[in-house]
Amino acid sequence: MTIETEIKSNVLHEGIHQLKEHGVVIGYLKESTAVDKSAIVTPDGKNLGDFCCDHHAVEAAWLHHHNIHQRTERRERIPRSLLVMALMAMMSR
């Protein structure tokens, strides 16, 4: 079974994107100007860390939002369209 979802990116400030899934904010993507990394901050202010690319940052936000922590769960439940959504977030910069 594939779970289809859509994550949209809104630019809040230069280098900061708000990530929404079905109208609910699931995190904020921040571009790092010092190094080529992306950071994710949850709506409640928790920093999930720096990630090597937008794809992994968006994936971390989605996993945290859905409270998925085990690796086996991740493989089964991450929507296939997640990479496309991360690329959309990058293109909107």
PyMOL Python script that loads the backbone (N, CA, C, O; Angstrom):
from pymol import cmd

cmd.read_pdbstr("""\
ATOM      1  N   MET A   1       0.842  -1.177   0.000  1.00  0.00           N
ATOM      2  CA  MET A   1       0.000   0.000   0.000  1.00  0.00           C
ATOM      3  C   MET A   1       0.890   1.244   0.000  1.00  0.00           C
ATOM      4  O   MET A   1       1.837   1.332   0.781  1.00  0.00           O
ATOM      5  N   THR A   2       0.591   2.184  -0.859  1.00  0.00           N
ATOM      6  CA  THR A   2       1.322   3.433  -0.930  1.00  0.00           C
ATOM      7  C   THR A   2       0.473   4.546  -0.341  1.00  0.00           C
ATOM      8  O   THR A   2      -0.710   4.674  -0.655  1.00  0.00           O
ATOM      9  N   ILE A   3       1.082   5.337   0.505  1.00  0.00           N
ATOM     10  CA  ILE A   3       0.392   6.476   1.086  1.00  0.00           C
ATOM     11  C   ILE A   3       0.758   7.694   0.250  1.00  0.00           C
ATOM     12  O   ILE A   3       1.937   8.026   0.129  1.00  0.00           O
ATOM     13  N   GLU A   4      -0.224   8.355  -0.321  1.00  0.00           N
ATOM     14  CA  GLU A   4       0.049   9.552  -1.109  1.00  0.00           C
ATOM     15  C   GLU A   4      -0.179  10.769  -0.220  1.00  0.00           C
ATOM     16  O   GLU A   4      -1.175  10.847   0.500  1.00  0.00           O
ATOM     17  N   THR A   5       0.726  11.687  -0.277  1.00  0.00           N
ATOM     18  CA  THR A   5       0.604  12.920   0.491  1.00  0.00           C
ATOM     19  C   THR A   5       1.235  14.034  -0.310  1.00  0.00           C
ATOM     20  O   THR A   5       1.950  13.789  -1.282  1.00  0.00           O
ATOM     21  N   GLU A   6       0.971  15.244   0.096  1.00  0.00           N
ATOM     22  CA  GLU A   6       1.536  16.393  -0.598  1.00  0.00           C
ATOM     23  C   GLU A   6       2.086  17.353   0.442  1.00  0.00           C
ATOM     24  O   GLU A   6       1.392  17.732   1.385  1.00  0.00           O
ATOM     25  N   ILE A   7       3.326  17.737   0.262  1.00  0.00           N
ATOM     26  CA  ILE A   7       3.935  18.720   1.144  1.00  0.00           C
ATOM     27  C   ILE A   7       4.211  19.958   0.310  1.00  0.00           C
ATOM     28  O   ILE A   7       4.854  19.882  -0.737  1.00  0.00           O
ATOM     29  N   LYS A   8       3.721  21.100   0.778  1.00  0.00           N
ATOM     30  CA  LYS A   8       3.915  22.354   0.060  1.00  0.00           C
ATOM     31  C   LYS A   8       4.892  23.217   0.825  1.00  0.00           C
ATOM     32  O   LYS A   8       4.989  23.128   2.049  1.00  0.00           O
ATOM     33  N   SER A   9       5.608  24.044   0.108  1.00  0.00           N
ATOM     34  CA  SER A   9       6.606  24.922   0.707  1.00  0.00           C
ATOM     35  C   SER A   9       6.206  26.369   0.465  1.00  0.00           C
ATOM     36  O   SER A   9       5.937  26.758  -0.672  1.00  0.00           O
ATOM     37  N   ASN A  10       6.165  27.165   1.523  1.00  0.00           N
ATOM     38  CA  ASN A  10       5.933  28.604   1.423  1.00  0.00           C
ATOM     39  C   ASN A  10       7.174  29.311   1.930  1.00  0.00           C
ATOM     40  O   ASN A  10       7.698  28.961   2.988  1.00  0.00           O
ATOM     41  N   VAL A  11       7.650  30.299   1.193  1.00  0.00           N
ATOM     42  CA  VAL A  11       8.819  31.052   1.627  1.00  0.00           C
ATOM     43  C   VAL A  11       8.378  32.079   2.659  1.00  0.00           C
ATOM     44  O   VAL A  11       7.569  32.958   2.364  1.00  0.00           O
ATOM     45  N   LEU A  12       8.923  31.962   3.890  1.00  0.00           N
ATOM     46  CA  LEU A  12       8.593  32.907   4.955  1.00  0.00           C
ATOM     47  C   LEU A  12       9.559  34.090   4.945  1.00  0.00           C
ATOM     48  O   LEU A  12       9.142  35.248   4.973  1.00  0.00           O
ATOM     49  N   HIS A  13      10.835  33.784   4.905  1.00  0.00           N
ATOM     50  CA  HIS A  13      11.905  34.766   4.816  1.00  0.00           C
ATOM     51  C   HIS A  13      12.944  34.162   3.886  1.00  0.00           C
ATOM     52  O   HIS A  13      12.873  32.977   3.558  1.00  0.00           O
ATOM     53  N   GLU A  14      13.893  34.958   3.465  1.00  0.00           N
ATOM     54  CA  GLU A  14      14.921  34.418   2.583  1.00  0.00           C
ATOM     55  C   GLU A  14      15.632  33.254   3.265  1.00  0.00           C
ATOM     56  O   GLU A  14      16.201  33.417   4.345  1.00  0.00           O
ATOM     57  N   GLY A  15      15.601  32.086   2.638  1.00  0.00           N
ATOM     58  CA  GLY A  15      16.271  30.906   3.180  1.00  0.00           C
ATOM     59  C   GLY A  15      15.447  30.101   4.168  1.00  0.00           C
ATOM     60  O   GLY A  15      15.937  29.098   4.687  1.00  0.00           O
ATOM     61  N   ILE A  16      14.195  30.507   4.451  1.00  0.00           N
ATOM     62  CA  ILE A  16      13.347  29.762   5.383  1.00  0.00           C
ATOM     63  C   ILE A  16      12.047  29.400   4.675  1.00  0.00           C
ATOM     64  O   ILE A  16      11.350  30.267   4.147  1.00  0.00           O
ATOM     65  N   HIS A  17      11.731  28.104   4.671  1.00  0.00           N
ATOM     66  CA  HIS A  17      10.530  27.614   4.017  1.00  0.00           C
ATOM     67  C   HIS A  17       9.628  26.927   5.045  1.00  0.00           C
ATOM     68  O   HIS A  17      10.099  26.160   5.885  1.00  0.00           O
ATOM     69  N   GLN A  18       8.352  27.209   4.968  1.00  0.00           N
ATOM     70  CA  GLN A  18       7.374  26.546   5.829  1.00  0.00           C
ATOM     71  C   GLN A  18       6.864  25.323   5.079  1.00  0.00           C
ATOM     72  O   GLN A  18       6.422  25.437   3.935  1.00  0.00           O
ATOM     73  N   LEU A  19       6.922  24.150   5.713  1.00  0.00           N
ATOM     74  CA  LEU A  19       6.460  22.913   5.079  1.00  0.00           C
ATOM     75  C   LEU A  19       5.089  22.563   5.627  1.00  0.00           C
ATOM     76  O   LEU A  19       4.901  22.470   6.840  1.00  0.00           O
ATOM     77  N   LYS A  20       4.127  22.368   4.726  1.00  0.00           N
ATOM     78  CA  LYS A  20       2.771  22.022   5.124  1.00  0.00           C
ATOM     79  C   LYS A  20       2.363  20.714   4.468  1.00  0.00           C
ATOM     80  O   LYS A  20       2.685  20.457   3.307  1.00  0.00           O
ATOM     81  N   GLU A  21       1.654  19.897   5.221  1.00  0.00           N
ATOM     82  CA  GLU A  21       1.055  18.674   4.683  1.00  0.00           C
ATOM     83  C   GLU A  21      -0.439  18.765   4.928  1.00  0.00           C
ATOM     84  O   GLU A  21      -0.884  18.804   6.075  1.00  0.00           O
ATOM     85  N   HIS A  22      -1.204  18.800   3.866  1.00  0.00           N
ATOM     86  CA  HIS A  22      -2.661  18.935   3.948  1.00  0.00           C
ATOM     87  C   HIS A  22      -3.067  20.138   4.801  1.00  0.00           C
ATOM     88  O   HIS A  22      -3.998  20.049   5.601  1.00  0.00           O
ATOM     89  N   GLY A  23      -2.368  21.261   4.630  1.00  0.00           N
ATOM     90  CA  GLY A  23      -2.701  22.488   5.327  1.00  0.00           C
ATOM     91  C   GLY A  23      -2.172  22.603   6.748  1.00  0.00           C
ATOM     92  O   GLY A  23      -2.376  23.630   7.395  1.00  0.00           O
ATOM     93  N   VAL A  24      -1.497  21.572   7.247  1.00  0.00           N
ATOM     94  CA  VAL A  24      -0.954  21.577   8.611  1.00  0.00           C
ATOM     95  C   VAL A  24       0.562  21.772   8.537  1.00  0.00           C
ATOM     96  O   VAL A  24       1.251  21.056   7.811  1.00  0.00           O
ATOM     97  N   VAL A  25       1.071  22.746   9.290  1.00  0.00           N
ATOM     98  CA  VAL A  25       2.517  22.996   9.297  1.00  0.00           C
ATOM     99  C   VAL A  25       3.212  21.813   9.972  1.00  0.00           C
ATOM    100  O   VAL A  25       2.889  21.462  11.107  1.00  0.00           O
ATOM    101  N   ILE A  26       4.173  21.196   9.263  1.00  0.00           N
ATOM    102  CA  ILE A  26       4.913  20.069   9.843  1.00  0.00           C
ATOM    103  C   ILE A  26       6.350  20.431  10.150  1.00  0.00           C
ATOM    104  O   ILE A  26       7.063  19.647  10.776  1.00  0.00           O
ATOM    105  N   GLY A  27       6.792  21.615   9.718  1.00  0.00           N
ATOM    106  CA  GLY A  27       8.155  22.027  10.024  1.00  0.00           C
ATOM    107  C   GLY A  27       8.587  23.201   9.188  1.00  0.00           C
ATOM    108  O   GLY A  27       7.863  23.688   8.320  1.00  0.00           O
ATOM    109  N   TYR A  28       9.801  23.642   9.480  1.00  0.00           N
ATOM    110  CA  TYR A  28      10.410  24.748   8.759  1.00  0.00           C
ATOM    111  C   TYR A  28      11.766  24.293   8.237  1.00  0.00           C
ATOM    112  O   TYR A  28      12.572  23.740   8.985  1.00  0.00           O
ATOM    113  N   LEU A  29      12.012  24.525   6.971  1.00  0.00           N
ATOM    114  CA  LEU A  29      13.268  24.169   6.326  1.00  0.00           C
ATOM    115  C   LEU A  29      14.109  25.430   6.245  1.00  0.00           C
ATOM    116  O   LEU A  29      13.675  26.438   5.688  1.00  0.00           O
ATOM    117  N   LYS A  30      15.318  25.374   6.805  1.00  0.00           N
ATOM    118  CA  LYS A  30      16.205  26.533   6.793  1.00  0.00           C
ATOM    119  C   LYS A  30      17.481  26.175   6.057  1.00  0.00           C
ATOM    120  O   LYS A  30      18.138  25.181   6.368  1.00  0.00           O
ATOM    121  N   GLU A  31      17.821  26.995   5.082  1.00  0.00           N
ATOM    122  CA  GLU A  31      19.068  26.812   4.350  1.00  0.00           C
ATOM    123  C   GLU A  31      20.207  27.371   5.183  1.00  0.00           C
ATOM    124  O   GLU A  31      20.090  28.457   5.750  1.00  0.00           O
ATOM    125  N   SER A  32      21.288  26.649   5.258  1.00  0.00           N
ATOM    126  CA  SER A  32      22.469  27.133   5.959  1.00  0.00           C
ATOM    127  C   SER A  32      23.357  27.865   4.972  1.00  0.00           C
ATOM    128  O   SER A  32      23.715  27.318   3.929  1.00  0.00           O
ATOM    129  N   THR A  33      23.715  29.099   5.296  1.00  0.00           N
ATOM    130  CA  THR A  33      24.568  29.866   4.385  1.00  0.00           C
ATOM    131  C   THR A  33      26.040  29.547   4.581  1.00  0.00           C
ATOM    132  O   THR A  33      26.843  29.737   3.668  1.00  0.00           O
ATOM    133  N   ALA A  34      26.403  29.060   5.772  1.00  0.00           N
ATOM    134  CA  ALA A  34      27.808  28.759   6.064  1.00  0.00           C
ATOM    135  C   ALA A  34      28.260  27.468   5.384  1.00  0.00           C
ATOM    136  O   ALA A  34      29.365  27.395   4.846  1.00  0.00           O
ATOM    137  N   VAL A  35      27.406  26.463   5.412  1.00  0.00           N
ATOM    138  CA  VAL A  35      27.729  25.174   4.795  1.00  0.00           C
ATOM    139  C   VAL A  35      26.564  24.751   3.919  1.00  0.00           C
ATOM    140  O   VAL A  35      25.463  25.288   4.037  1.00  0.00           O
ATOM    141  N   ASP A  36      26.803  23.797   3.047  1.00  0.00           N
ATOM    142  CA  ASP A  36      25.765  23.342   2.130  1.00  0.00           C
ATOM    143  C   ASP A  36      24.889  22.302   2.827  1.00  0.00           C
ATOM    144  O   ASP A  36      24.967  21.111   2.524  1.00  0.00           O
ATOM    145  N   LYS A  37      24.068  22.753   3.746  1.00  0.00           N
ATOM    146  CA  LYS A  37      23.184  21.859   4.499  1.00  0.00           C
ATOM    147  C   LYS A  37      21.824  22.505   4.671  1.00  0.00           C
ATOM    148  O   LYS A  37      21.665  23.708   4.467  1.00  0.00           O
ATOM    149  N   SER A  38      20.850  21.704   5.046  1.00  0.00           N
ATOM    150  CA  SER A  38      19.512  22.184   5.344  1.00  0.00           C
ATOM    151  C   SER A  38      19.143  21.730   6.744  1.00  0.00           C
ATOM    152  O   SER A  38      19.403  20.589   7.124  1.00  0.00           O
ATOM    153  N   ALA A  39      18.535  22.627   7.510  1.00  0.00           N
ATOM    154  CA  ALA A  39      18.105  22.294   8.873  1.00  0.00           C
ATOM    155  C   ALA A  39      16.585  22.247   8.917  1.00  0.00           C
ATOM    156  O   ALA A  39      15.908  22.929   8.148  1.00  0.00           O
ATOM    157  N   ILE A  40      16.061  21.437   9.822  1.00  0.00           N
ATOM    158  CA  ILE A  40      14.620  21.355  10.022  1.00  0.00           C
ATOM    159  C   ILE A  40      14.311  21.728  11.468  1.00  0.00           C
ATOM    160  O   ILE A  40      14.959  21.254  12.402  1.00  0.00           O
ATOM    161  N   VAL A  41      13.308  22.586  11.631  1.00  0.00           N
ATOM    162  CA  VAL A  41      12.800  22.959  12.952  1.00  0.00           C
ATOM    163  C   VAL A  41      11.321  22.618  12.956  1.00  0.00           C
ATOM    164  O   VAL A  41      10.600  22.945  12.014  1.00  0.00           O
ATOM    165  N   THR A  42      10.863  21.956  14.023  1.00  0.00           N
ATOM    166  CA  THR A  42       9.457  21.577  14.135  1.00  0.00           C
ATOM    167  C   THR A  42       8.622  22.802  14.500  1.00  0.00           C
ATOM    168  O   THR A  42       9.171  23.810  14.946  1.00  0.00           O
ATOM    169  N   PRO A  43       7.301  22.729  14.316  1.00  0.00           N
ATOM    170  CA  PRO A  43       6.447  23.864  14.683  1.00  0.00           C
ATOM    171  C   PRO A  43       6.554  24.256  16.161  1.00  0.00           C
ATOM    172  O   PRO A  43       6.314  25.412  16.512  1.00  0.00           O
ATOM    173  N   ASP A  44       6.908  23.311  17.021  1.00  0.00           N
ATOM    174  CA  ASP A  44       7.044  23.633  18.447  1.00  0.00           C
ATOM    175  C   ASP A  44       8.456  24.101  18.806  1.00  0.00           C
ATOM    176  O   ASP A  44       8.766  24.283  19.983  1.00  0.00           O
ATOM    177  N   GLY A  45       9.317  24.296  17.797  1.00  0.00           N
ATOM    178  CA  GLY A  45      10.640  24.871  18.019  1.00  0.00           C
ATOM    179  C   GLY A  45      11.774  23.887  18.217  1.00  0.00           C
ATOM    180  O   GLY A  45      12.903  24.308  18.470  1.00  0.00           O
ATOM    181  N   LYS A  46      11.517  22.585  18.110  1.00  0.00           N
ATOM    182  CA  LYS A  46      12.575  21.587  18.274  1.00  0.00           C
ATOM    183  C   LYS A  46      13.416  21.502  17.008  1.00  0.00           C
ATOM    184  O   LYS A  46      12.888  21.317  15.912  1.00  0.00           O
ATOM    185  N   ASN A  47      14.732  21.640  17.168  1.00  0.00           N
ATOM    186  CA  ASN A  47      15.640  21.539  16.036  1.00  0.00           C
ATOM    187  C   ASN A  47      15.951  20.070  15.790  1.00  0.00           C
ATOM    188  O   ASN A  47      16.508  19.398  16.658  1.00  0.00           O
ATOM    189  N   LEU A  48      15.594  19.567  14.610  1.00  0.00           N
ATOM    190  CA  LEU A  48      15.852  18.173  14.275  1.00  0.00           C
ATOM    191  C   LEU A  48      17.250  17.969  13.713  1.00  0.00           C
ATOM    192  O   LEU A  48      17.650  16.833  13.458  1.00  0.00           O
ATOM    193  N   GLY A  49      18.003  19.053  13.514  1.00  0.00           N
ATOM    194  CA  GLY A  49      19.384  18.939  13.081  1.00  0.00           C
ATOM    195  C   GLY A  49      19.617  19.398  11.662  1.00  0.00           C
ATOM    196  O   GLY A  49      18.706  19.841  10.963  1.00  0.00           O
ATOM    197  N   ASP A  50      20.882  19.275  11.256  1.00  0.00           N
ATOM    198  CA  ASP A  50      21.295  19.627   9.903  1.00  0.00           C
ATOM    199  C   ASP A  50      21.308  18.375   9.039  1.00  0.00           C
ATOM    200  O   ASP A  50      21.684  17.295   9.494  1.00  0.00           O
ATOM    201  N   PHE A  51      20.898  18.531   7.805  1.00  0.00           N
ATOM    202  CA  PHE A  51      20.831  17.411   6.882  1.00  0.00           C
ATOM    203  C   PHE A  51      21.605  17.767   5.617  1.00  0.00           C
ATOM    204  O   PHE A  51      21.751  18.942   5.278  1.00  0.00           O
ATOM    205  N   CYS A  52      22.094  16.754   4.929  1.00  0.00           N
ATOM    206  CA  CYS A  52      22.951  16.959   3.762  1.00  0.00           C
ATOM    207  C   CYS A  52      22.204  17.570   2.586  1.00  0.00           C
ATOM    208  O   CYS A  52      22.818  18.184   1.714  1.00  0.00           O
ATOM    209  N   CYS A  53      20.889  17.409   2.552  1.00  0.00           N
ATOM    210  CA  CYS A  53      20.131  17.925   1.418  1.00  0.00           C
ATOM    211  C   CYS A  53      18.681  18.168   1.836  1.00  0.00           C
ATOM    212  O   CYS A  53      18.252  17.746   2.910  1.00  0.00           O
ATOM    213  N   ASP A  54      17.936  18.854   0.969  1.00  0.00           N
ATOM    214  CA  ASP A  54      16.530  19.138   1.261  1.00  0.00           C
ATOM    215  C   ASP A  54      15.707  17.865   1.368  1.00  0.00           C
ATOM    216  O   ASP A  54      14.805  17.770   2.201  1.00  0.00           O
ATOM    217  N   HIS A  55      16.018  16.881   0.522  1.00  0.00           N
ATOM    218  CA  HIS A  55      15.255  15.631   0.543  1.00  0.00           C
ATOM    219  C   HIS A  55      15.292  14.989   1.928  1.00  0.00           C
ATOM    220  O   HIS A  55      14.249  14.618   2.465  1.00  0.00           O
ATOM    221  N   HIS A  56      16.477  14.856   2.507  1.00  0.00           N
ATOM    222  CA  HIS A  56      16.589  14.229   3.822  1.00  0.00           C
ATOM    223  C   HIS A  56      15.984  15.106   4.913  1.00  0.00           C
ATOM    224  O   HIS A  56      15.448  14.590   5.894  1.00  0.00           O
ATOM    225  N   ALA A  57      16.061  16.414   4.754  1.00  0.00           N
ATOM    226  CA  ALA A  57      15.466  17.327   5.732  1.00  0.00           C
ATOM    227  C   ALA A  57      13.938  17.214   5.719  1.00  0.00           C
ATOM    228  O   ALA A  57      13.308  17.140   6.774  1.00  0.00           O
ATOM    229  N   VAL A  58      13.349  17.201   4.525  1.00  0.00           N
ATOM    230  CA  VAL A  58      11.893  17.070   4.408  1.00  0.00           C
ATOM    231  C   VAL A  58      11.445  15.705   4.917  1.00  0.00           C
ATOM    232  O   VAL A  58      10.409  15.592   5.572  1.00  0.00           O
ATOM    233  N   GLU A  59      12.222  14.673   4.619  1.00  0.00           N
ATOM    234  CA  GLU A  59      11.918  13.325   5.102  1.00  0.00           C
ATOM    235  C   GLU A  59      11.908  13.302   6.631  1.00  0.00           C
ATOM    236  O   GLU A  59      11.026  12.688   7.231  1.00  0.00           O
ATOM    237  N   ALA A  60      12.870  13.960   7.262  1.00  0.00           N
ATOM    238  CA  ALA A  60      12.936  14.003   8.730  1.00  0.00           C
ATOM    239  C   ALA A  60      11.731  14.724   9.311  1.00  0.00           C
ATOM    240  O   ALA A  60      11.185  14.301  10.330  1.00  0.00           O
ATOM    241  N   ALA A  61      11.314  15.806   8.675  1.00  0.00           N
ATOM    242  CA  ALA A  61      10.134  16.544   9.150  1.00  0.00           C
ATOM    243  C   ALA A  61       8.892  15.672   9.054  1.00  0.00           C
ATOM    244  O   ALA A  61       8.074  15.645   9.974  1.00  0.00           O
ATOM    245  N   TRP A  62       8.749  14.955   7.934  1.00  0.00           N
ATOM    246  CA  TRP A  62       7.582  14.098   7.745  1.00  0.00           C
ATOM    247  C   TRP A  62       7.568  12.952   8.759  1.00  0.00           C
ATOM    248  O   TRP A  62       6.533  12.644   9.350  1.00  0.00           O
ATOM    249  N   LEU A  63       8.731  12.329   8.949  1.00  0.00           N
ATOM    250  CA  LEU A  63       8.826  11.227   9.910  1.00  0.00           C
ATOM    251  C   LEU A  63       8.526  11.709  11.327  1.00  0.00           C
ATOM    252  O   LEU A  63       7.815  11.036  12.073  1.00  0.00           O
ATOM    253  N   HIS A  64       9.059  12.857  11.698  1.00  0.00           N
ATOM    254  CA  HIS A  64       8.819  13.390  13.036  1.00  0.00           C
ATOM    255  C   HIS A  64       7.343  13.732  13.208  1.00  0.00           C
ATOM    256  O   HIS A  64       6.763  13.448  14.256  1.00  0.00           O
ATOM    257  N   HIS A  65       6.736  14.333  12.201  1.00  0.00           N
ATOM    258  CA  HIS A  65       5.318  14.706  12.270  1.00  0.00           C
ATOM    259  C   HIS A  65       4.430  13.478  12.467  1.00  0.00           C
ATOM    260  O   HIS A  65       3.442  13.528  13.200  1.00  0.00           O
ATOM    261  N   HIS A  66       4.785  12.394  11.817  1.00  0.00           N
ATOM    262  CA  HIS A  66       3.992  11.163  11.921  1.00  0.00           C
ATOM    263  C   HIS A  66       4.506  10.229  13.008  1.00  0.00           C
ATOM    264  O   HIS A  66       4.042   9.096  13.135  1.00  0.00           O
ATOM    265  N   ASN A  67       5.477  10.715  13.798  1.00  0.00           N
ATOM    266  CA  ASN A  67       6.014   9.972  14.948  1.00  0.00           C
ATOM    267  C   ASN A  67       6.508   8.588  14.548  1.00  0.00           C
ATOM    268  O   ASN A  67       6.219   7.597  15.219  1.00  0.00           O
ATOM    269  N   ILE A  68       7.252   8.530  13.454  1.00  0.00           N
ATOM    270  CA  ILE A  68       7.811   7.269  12.974  1.00  0.00           C
ATOM    271  C   ILE A  68       9.300   7.274  13.299  1.00  0.00           C
ATOM    272  O   ILE A  68      10.043   8.135  12.829  1.00  0.00           O
ATOM    273  N   HIS A  69       9.726   6.316  14.099  1.00  0.00           N
ATOM    274  CA  HIS A  69      11.112   6.311  14.548  1.00  0.00           C
ATOM    275  C   HIS A  69      11.872   5.042  14.174  1.00  0.00           C
ATOM    276  O   HIS A  69      13.097   5.068  14.054  1.00  0.00           O
ATOM    277  N   GLN A  70      11.168   3.947  13.991  1.00  0.00           N
ATOM    278  CA  GLN A  70      11.871   2.702  13.711  1.00  0.00           C
ATOM    279  C   GLN A  70      12.167   2.578  12.225  1.00  0.00           C
ATOM    280  O   GLN A  70      11.336   2.930  11.387  1.00  0.00           O
ATOM    281  N   ARG A  71      13.329   2.088  11.908  1.00  0.00           N
ATOM    282  CA  ARG A  71      13.760   1.966  10.527  1.00  0.00           C
ATOM    283  C   ARG A  71      12.810   1.102   9.694  1.00  0.00           C
ATOM    284  O   ARG A  71      12.537   1.438   8.542  1.00  0.00           O
ATOM    285  N   THR A  72      12.309   0.015  10.241  1.00  0.00           N
ATOM    286  CA  THR A  72      11.412  -0.850   9.465  1.00  0.00           C
ATOM    287  C   THR A  72      10.116  -0.120   9.162  1.00  0.00           C
ATOM    288  O   THR A  72       9.562  -0.265   8.072  1.00  0.00           O
ATOM    289  N   GLU A  73       9.626   0.661  10.114  1.00  0.00           N
ATOM    290  CA  GLU A  73       8.418   1.439   9.862  1.00  0.00           C
ATOM    291  C   GLU A  73       8.667   2.446   8.757  1.00  0.00           C
ATOM    292  O   GLU A  73       7.803   2.665   7.908  1.00  0.00           O
ATOM    293  N   ARG A  74       9.834   3.058   8.760  1.00  0.00           N
ATOM    294  CA  ARG A  74      10.155   4.079   7.766  1.00  0.00           C
ATOM    295  C   ARG A  74      10.037   3.522   6.357  1.00  0.00           C
ATOM    296  O   ARG A  74       9.412   4.132   5.490  1.00  0.00           O
ATOM    297  N   ARG A  75      10.637   2.367   6.134  1.00  0.00           N
ATOM    298  CA  ARG A  75      10.622   1.781   4.793  1.00  0.00           C
ATOM    299  C   ARG A  75       9.203   1.512   4.322  1.00  0.00           C
ATOM    300  O   ARG A  75       8.906   1.656   3.136  1.00  0.00           O
ATOM    301  N   GLU A  76       8.334   1.128   5.228  1.00  0.00           N
ATOM    302  CA  GLU A  76       6.984   0.762   4.842  1.00  0.00           C
ATOM    303  C   GLU A  76       6.069   1.967   4.662  1.00  0.00           C
ATOM    304  O   GLU A  76       5.123   1.903   3.877  1.00  0.00           O
ATOM    305  N   ARG A  77       6.327   3.055   5.366  1.00  0.00           N
ATOM    306  CA  ARG A  77       5.338   4.116   5.418  1.00  0.00           C
ATOM    307  C   ARG A  77       5.689   5.419   4.731  1.00  0.00           C
ATOM    308  O   ARG A  77       4.808   6.263   4.565  1.00  0.00           O
ATOM    309  N   ILE A  78       6.929   5.626   4.325  1.00  0.00           N
ATOM    310  CA  ILE A  78       7.274   6.885   3.663  1.00  0.00           C
ATOM    311  C   ILE A  78       6.640   6.902   2.270  1.00  0.00           C
ATOM    312  O   ILE A  78       6.831   5.969   1.490  1.00  0.00           O
ATOM    313  N   PRO A  79       5.894   7.947   1.960  1.00  0.00           N
ATOM    314  CA  PRO A  79       5.260   7.996   0.637  1.00  0.00           C
ATOM    315  C   PRO A  79       6.288   8.105  -0.474  1.00  0.00           C
ATOM    316  O   PRO A  79       7.323   8.752  -0.317  1.00  0.00           O
ATOM    317  N   ARG A  80       5.997   7.473  -1.582  1.00  0.00           N
ATOM    318  CA  ARG A  80       6.920   7.494  -2.712  1.00  0.00           C
ATOM    319  C   ARG A  80       7.098   8.900  -3.260  1.00  0.00           C
ATOM    320  O   ARG A  80       8.143   9.217  -3.828  1.00  0.00           O
ATOM    321  N   SER A  81       6.101   9.735  -3.098  1.00  0.00           N
ATOM    322  CA  SER A  81       6.172  11.079  -3.662  1.00  0.00           C
ATOM    323  C   SER A  81       6.984  12.042  -2.807  1.00  0.00           C
ATOM    324  O   SER A  81       7.045  13.230  -3.124  1.00  0.00           O
ATOM    325  N   LEU A  82       7.613  11.565  -1.727  1.00  0.00           N
ATOM    326  CA  LEU A  82       8.363  12.446  -0.833  1.00  0.00           C
ATOM    327  C   LEU A  82       9.536  13.114  -1.544  1.00  0.00           C
ATOM    328  O   LEU A  82       9.795  14.297  -1.323  1.00  0.00           O
ATOM    329  N   LEU A  83      10.243  12.381  -2.388  1.00  0.00           N
ATOM    330  CA  LEU A  83      11.363  12.968  -3.122  1.00  0.00           C
ATOM    331  C   LEU A  83      10.880  14.093  -4.028  1.00  0.00           C
ATOM    332  O   LEU A  83      11.522  15.140  -4.118  1.00  0.00           O
ATOM    333  N   VAL A  84       9.759  13.881  -4.694  1.00  0.00           N
ATOM    334  CA  VAL A  84       9.198  14.909  -5.566  1.00  0.00           C
ATOM    335  C   VAL A  84       8.860  16.150  -4.744  1.00  0.00           C
ATOM    336  O   VAL A  84       9.096  17.273  -5.189  1.00  0.00           O
ATOM    337  N   MET A  85       8.304  15.952  -3.540  1.00  0.00           N
ATOM    338  CA  MET A  85       7.944  17.084  -2.689  1.00  0.00           C
ATOM    339  C   MET A  85       9.180  17.852  -2.239  1.00  0.00           C
ATOM    340  O   MET A  85       9.158  19.081  -2.174  1.00  0.00           O
ATOM    341  N   ALA A  86      10.247  17.142  -1.931  1.00  0.00           N
ATOM    342  CA  ALA A  86      11.485  17.810  -1.523  1.00  0.00           C
ATOM    343  C   ALA A  86      12.050  18.613  -2.685  1.00  0.00           C
ATOM    344  O   ALA A  86      12.542  19.726  -2.500  1.00  0.00           O
ATOM    345  N   LEU A  87      11.978  18.049  -3.874  1.00  0.00           N
ATOM    346  CA  LEU A  87      12.470  18.768  -5.044  1.00  0.00           C
ATOM    347  C   LEU A  87      11.622  20.007  -5.320  1.00  0.00           C
ATOM    348  O   LEU A  87      12.151  21.030  -5.756  1.00  0.00           O
ATOM    349  N   MET A  88      10.315  19.930  -5.071  1.00  0.00           N
ATOM    350  CA  MET A  88       9.451  21.099  -5.232  1.00  0.00           C
ATOM    351  C   MET A  88       9.866  22.193  -4.251  1.00  0.00           C
ATOM    352  O   MET A  88       9.888  23.373  -4.601  1.00  0.00           O
ATOM    353  N   ALA A  89      10.195  21.796  -3.021  1.00  0.00           N
ATOM    354  CA  ALA A  89      10.632  22.776  -2.021  1.00  0.00           C
ATOM    355  C   ALA A  89      11.918  23.451  -2.475  1.00  0.00           C
ATOM    356  O   ALA A  89      12.074  24.660  -2.305  1.00  0.00           O
ATOM    357  N   MET A  90      12.843  22.683  -3.052  1.00  0.00           N
ATOM    358  CA  MET A  90      14.100  23.259  -3.521  1.00  0.00           C
ATOM    359  C   MET A  90      13.862  24.205  -4.694  1.00  0.00           C
ATOM    360  O   MET A  90      14.498  25.256  -4.780  1.00  0.00           O
ATOM    361  N   MET A  91      12.959  23.844  -5.590  1.00  0.00           N
ATOM    362  CA  MET A  91      12.713  24.660  -6.768  1.00  0.00           C
ATOM    363  C   MET A  91      12.035  25.972  -6.413  1.00  0.00           C
ATOM    364  O   MET A  91      12.146  26.942  -7.163  1.00  0.00           O
ATOM    365  N   SER A  92      11.337  26.022  -5.288  1.00  0.00           N
ATOM    366  CA  SER A  92      10.614  27.239  -4.928  1.00  0.00           C
ATOM    367  C   SER A  92      11.523  28.284  -4.287  1.00  0.00           C
ATOM    368  O   SER A  92      11.068  29.383  -3.968  1.00  0.00           O
ATOM    369  N   ARG A  93      12.799  27.958  -4.093  1.00  0.00           N
ATOM    370  CA  ARG A  93      13.752  28.905  -3.471  1.00  0.00           C
ATOM    371  C   ARG A  93      14.032  30.075  -4.355  1.00  0.00           C
ATOM    372  O   ARG A  93      14.807  30.958  -3.985  1.00  0.00           O
TER     373      ARG A  93
END
""", "prot")
cmd.dss("prot")
cmd.show_as("cartoon", "prot")
cmd.util.cbc("prot")
cmd.orient("prot")
